[in-house]
Structure formats: C-alpha cells, structure tokens
Amino acid sequence: MRVRLLDLSEQYRALADEIRAATDEVLASQRFILGPKLGEFEKAAAEYCGAPHAVGVSSGTDALLAVLMALEIGLGDAVITTVYSFFATGGCIARVGATPVFIDIEPDTYNISAAALKRYIDKYCHQVEGKLVNENRQTITALVPAHLFGLCCDMNEMLGVAREHNFLLIEDAAQAIGAEFPLEKRAAKAGTMGDAGCFSFYPSKNLGAAGDAGLIMCHNEQFAERLRVCRQHGMEARYQHQFIGGNFRLDELQAAILKVKLPYLDNWSAARREAAKFYTSEFRRVGLDQKIKLPVEPYAQTGLTNHHIYHQYVIRSTRRDDLREHLSKHEIETAIYYPLALHEQPCFEYLGYKSGDFPEAERAARESLALPMYPEISREAQQYVINCVAECFQ
Ligand SMILES: Cc1ncc(COP(=O)(O)O)c(C=O)c1O
C-alpha cells in the first residue's frame, strides 16, 4: 500500500466546482491585482482569527519580510528567533540586514524555549535608555517565535518577555492558522497575539492556495495601512514611494480560492486532530510510545478546540534514519522537518555559532520524523503506517 505524506486530491475533488466558479469569476472580471476578492478574503480571514486587520501578501516569507521592512528593522538591530524552523523565519531577519539571534527549543514541543530565551537575555543583554542591547551592541528590536507543526508557542511567556524588555513580538504563524492558545486564560488564535502575525498559504499548509500566498494580521490600523503600502513598493500616491517596500501583493485568483476554502478549515483541522488521536492511541496501545516519542498536546486540557491543528504529526526516535528507510521500502512517505537547525545552515556560518550551541534543536534535527498526515487520510492507511513502524522496532 502506498501512503503519501500529504494528499489533497480528495479535498480538491469535493470543492472543485466551488473553486472553479470562484476562479472563473476572477477570469471573467480580468481583475487580477488588488481586486475585490482580496478584500473579501482579508475580511473573512481577520474575522476567522479574531484580528482587527489582515493584509494579504504573496507568501509567508514575504509576510515576514514585509513586517520587518515596514517596521524599519535593519542594520544594527538584532532579532531573536527560534533556531528550529523553516529557513524563512531566520532568513528574512538577515535579508533586512538585521542579525538573527537564535534560541534553542523545548524538546517536546519543538517550539522556542522560554527558559533558553530568558537565559540569553540575562547572560548577554542589558538595558540602555529603555532598549535591550546585546553583547555585540545591537538593539534587540523584535522576537519572532514560530508556532511549529500547528502548535502554538507558550505565548504567555513570549509576551511577558517582550513586554518586560520592550521589544516587538512578530508571530511566525505560517504553520498554525486557526491554532488556539490559552492567552492569559482566554482563547486566542495564532498570529493575533503579538504585534503582527505572519501566515503562509503554501499549498501544503492546512489552508493552502494553488501556489504561493500569505497574510499578515495586526491590531493597529496605521500599521495595517503601512503594510498595504509596503506590499506595493512603499507606494502611496501613484509612483510616489514613501519608503522601500516590495511587490508583496496577494493575487486575486489565490484570494478567490482561499476564500472558498477558509470555511472548511476548522473541519479539516478537526479531521487532522482525529487522525493524530488515532496514531497516538494506537502507538500507545502497542507499546510503541516506549520506543518513539509522540507529539505532545500541552493545551489539550484547557477546553480549546483547536489546541493543536496537526499541520504535521512529528515523532522522534534515535533510530530515525532506519525507520525512515524502512517506511520508504514499504512505500510510506515521510519527511524530516528539519534536517539542519538554522545555525547549521552554511549561509549562517557568518553568525559564528558552532555545533553543540543548541543541543535540543540539533537532537531534534537528528531524530524527528513527520508521518503521513492530512484530513482525508484513511484509518486503513494509518494502520498500515503503525504496523510498519512496529515492524521496524521488533
Ligand atoms: C514556519 C514557517 N515560516 C515561514 C514559512 C514561509 O512561507 P512561504 O513558503 O509561504 O513563503 C513557512 C513555509 O513553509 C514556514 O513553515
């Protein structure tokens, strides 16, 4: 039996008529850039997440980049982020000329560790005229935590640190649209808790476009307007450029498709959660939780529905590579997110980190493995995956 890591063909078949009608409407209108579908999708997405403002952009990467550019973060600034994420999380910080400062992760959630963050600040930073400055005399202007695999970081901790030290909090919510967090005892959605939240609608995301697409959420009207200007090369009046932005627009066809798909998102996330529950309970039933480490659900008891949206179902094992090979032989696709922590990427060598600096992320990079996960995955396919994992550890 062949089991794909992700297979959205069934999902498309169910929505094909609706999607085609929406794209036909755009094609008939011949309005492809900054048309009505964009505004409609932004409004629907903002409402869904409970954020006052949403600004559609060309990708999750461009969401991060546009936020950093609009905030004028650059040379002389340091931006703290997780060392274990997709490249864009750190890459965008470097692209604007700021210095990424990496922080290790929690081994069970793979998210940035609040304890490690506080240790870094205590050890290397001090306050100068109300601003936090590090050992290289760079001003810490922002913190960019990523909500990895569909589980929010501990945002109570992140916000506490950002407020205490007076820097901005930009959420990388690329993998977590709809995920909820018990924020100071109320439910809040990923990407709406910080000063800005960045989303990706890369096709494999829980809410995926038919190509690249992204979105930024924020609370401040003026900042939302600045982001709208930023996504058009910093242009306010026609051909009058107030500051340097980019071509970061979300195109009309993608907005139309995303608007069709958005109302189904919660059902898809619920189906992913059910699939995760099946994996976890079956792995436990056959005693495999002694051999592999299963995903954790730290907010499951808080009454939140979308406490985890399982963008990925990630297990870990010291025999990860054997397991992956075994599953591959049995036609089961898996993926490694991520084989290298960010400080191990050749392009970040200039930052001067060395192997051993982030032991938890380095270990996760050696041990983590994403198993097939999508809303429509059959229990039969999952059972086959479970049996093959069991066989490998016999
Ligand atoms: C955590 C994280 N940040 C940023 C991005 C960038 O998003 P995009 O691929 O839409 O540019 C991704 C997408 O894979 C991601 O997973």
The ligand as a Tripos MOL2 file, in Angstrom:
@<TRIPOS>MOLECULE
LIG
   16    16     1     0     0
SMALL
NO_CHARGES

@<TRIPOS>ATOM
      1 C1          7.4940   28.2650    9.8910 C.3       1 LIG1
      2 C2          7.4430   28.8390    8.5140 C.ar      1 LIG1
      3 N1          7.7590   30.1250    8.3110 N.ar      1 LIG1
      4 C3          7.7120   30.6930    7.1050 C.ar      1 LIG1
      5 C4          7.3350   29.9740    6.0040 C.ar      1 LIG1
      6 C5          7.3660   30.6280    4.6610 C.3       1 LIG1
      7 O1          6.1650   30.5480    3.9780 O.3       1 LIG1
      8 P1          6.1160   30.5090    2.3810 P.3       1 LIG1
      9 O2          6.5760   29.1630    1.9460 O.co2     1 LIG1
     10 O3          4.6630   30.7330    2.0790 O.co2     1 LIG1
     11 O4          6.9660   31.5910    1.8750 O.co2     1 LIG1
     12 C6          6.9740   28.6300    6.1440 C.ar      1 LIG1
     13 C7          6.5460   27.8660    4.9670 C.2       1 LIG1
     14 O5          6.9060   26.7820    4.6800 O.2       1 LIG1
     15 C8          7.0440   28.0340    7.4270 C.ar      1 LIG1
     16 O6          6.7340   26.7600    7.6060 O.3       1 LIG1
@<TRIPOS>BOND
     1     1     2 1
     2     2     3 ar
     3     2    15 ar
     4     3     4 ar
     5     4     5 ar
     6     5     6 1
     7     5    12 ar
     8     6     7 1
     9     7     8 1
    10     8     9 2
    11     8    10 1
    12     8    11 1
    13    12    13 1
    14    12    15 ar
    15    13    14 2
    16    15    16 1
@<TRIPOS>SUBSTRUCTURE
     1 LIG1         1 GROUP 0 **** ****
